[in-house]
Amino acid sequence: MTATLPETTARATARPPRIALVGGTGAVGRTFLELIAQRGFAFESIRLVASPRSAGRTLPVPGGTAVVESLETCDFDGVDLAFFSAGTPLSAAHAPRAAAAGALVVDNTNAFRMDPASPLVVPQVNGDLLARRPESGIVANPNCSTIPLARLLKPIQERYGLDRVTVSTYQAASGGGQSGIDELRADTAARLADFSAPAPEDSKFGPGLAFNVVPAIDKLLEHGGTLEEQKMRQESRRILDLGSLDLTATCVRVPVVNGHSEAVVIDVQQEADVRELTTLLDAQEEVRVWREGWPTPRTAAAEPDLVHVGRVRTDPENPRRVLLWLVADNLRIGAALNALQIAEKAVAHGIVGGSR
Ligand SMILES: NC(=O)c1ccc[n+]([C@@H]2O[C@H](COP(=O)([O-])OP(=O)(O)OC[C@H]3O[C@@H](n4cnc5c(N)ncnc54)[C@H](OP(=O)(O)O)[C@@H]3O)[C@@H](O)[C@H]2O)c1
């Protein structure tokens, strides 16, 4: 395991960026604020932007407070870096106007992930794409389950070659935002009191998530797969630059508050040696391989900025089939941390206003 220090302030910039955080009151936005403080990301100012419901509230931000602005009426003049995590339709409508005003946008939603003018970036995998400002002014942050998977597939592809990837996810309630966390807590309390309690009205998770698992995340598509599963395939292909990668996902919501897990089966082109594979994965930036026991969302939470890997093995009947288990904090690695690491690299490359 190697740790990467923030590159942010290491290189001289004319001045630190002025930040706008759209969705700054949500689960990802609040995590982002925590990470800015923890990683010492240098900034000149932070504006919080959210819905009209939150507009006017004064909330803490690193170094002070900010009055929440409404996205509908806010302008992005003078903003160098705009982070969007308020939902796909809102990013589609408003991120281009932030980019047009000169901001580098880092977008956490599905709006631009397949847009050729907007790179889809996992800094540890294809961070070199941040060497120049994207044509659209927007950098897309991949899906929360795709990011940790791509970080492990990259070295496996380079060493053994990839034939096929089959993944089953076990995704936490926080992937559905703060309201997902709130619903799981309330549903769990209600069912503990009365196991026949009805599912929450308008549950975010269909039949309700407490004491349950739900094999459908995001929209159901015509072919019977879900949008979440399609995102994992399409985004992995784009990030790894493997246009025809054969990747199949089954995405399942589980009653965990935070931290996504994935059971991954990888068919590789050359026979794999487990000891060598373990060493290879452990040498990746911010990856920890558990040689004893295995990670779970609870145990991995002690080191939330690492991708945790366990149960690394080959199929006893097929040495070209690798199997592993991974756990990663979806709010951090799957969203806010990846976005901040994009910003750190973008600043280091001088493509953010103030550093240009
Ligand atoms: N949660 C994850 O693990 C995760 C991972 C990767 C990507 N994402 C993506 O990140 C985005 C936000 O996720 P989240 O988990 O932070 O959700 P969340 O907790 O529900 O927060 C949603 C945020 O969007 C704001 N918002 C809602 N309607 C708005 C409007 N009409 N105008 C302006 N702002 C509005 C909310 O502001 P108010 O407080 O004013 O309502 C809040 O700040 C989603 O697109 C999600 O798909 C989430």
The ligand as an ORCA input file, in Angstrom:
! r2SCAN-3c Opt
* xyz 0 1
  N     -24.311      9.082     -2.585
  C     -23.358      8.527     -3.305
  O     -22.686      7.543     -2.896
  C     -23.061      9.064     -4.668
  C     -21.943      8.559     -5.334
  C     -21.649      9.052     -6.600
  C     -22.457     10.006     -7.167
  N     -23.547     10.475     -6.509
  C     -24.376     11.484     -7.176
  O     -24.241     12.723     -6.497
  C     -25.492     13.426     -6.555
  C     -25.904     13.820     -5.136
  O     -25.941     12.681     -4.319
  P     -26.118     12.773     -2.738
  O     -25.932     11.385     -2.271
  O     -25.302     13.852     -2.151
  O     -27.678     13.164     -2.630
  P     -28.463     13.960     -1.473
  O     -27.911     13.655     -0.137
  O     -29.898     13.668     -1.726
  O     -28.184     15.500     -1.790
  C     -28.746     16.135     -2.913
  C     -28.216     17.545     -3.035
  O     -28.795     18.122     -4.210
  C     -29.457     19.324     -3.848
  N     -30.623     19.552     -4.673
  C     -31.761     18.811     -4.738
  N     -32.662     19.409     -5.559
  C     -32.081     20.556     -5.981
  C     -32.497     21.627     -6.831
  N     -33.701     21.629     -7.408
  N     -31.640     22.650     -7.065
  C     -30.415     22.653     -6.493
  N     -29.964     21.680     -5.671
  C     -30.782     20.651     -5.431
  C     -29.857     19.123     -2.403
  O     -30.128     20.391     -1.833
  P     -31.226     20.568     -0.653
  O     -30.526     20.164      0.609
  O     -31.526     22.023     -0.720
  O     -32.381     19.689     -1.005
  C     -28.614     18.445     -1.866
  O     -27.599     19.387     -1.633
  C     -26.473     12.490     -7.276
  O     -26.500     12.825     -8.636
  C     -25.842     11.130     -7.115
  O     -26.208     10.260     -8.144
  C     -23.852     10.035     -5.262
*
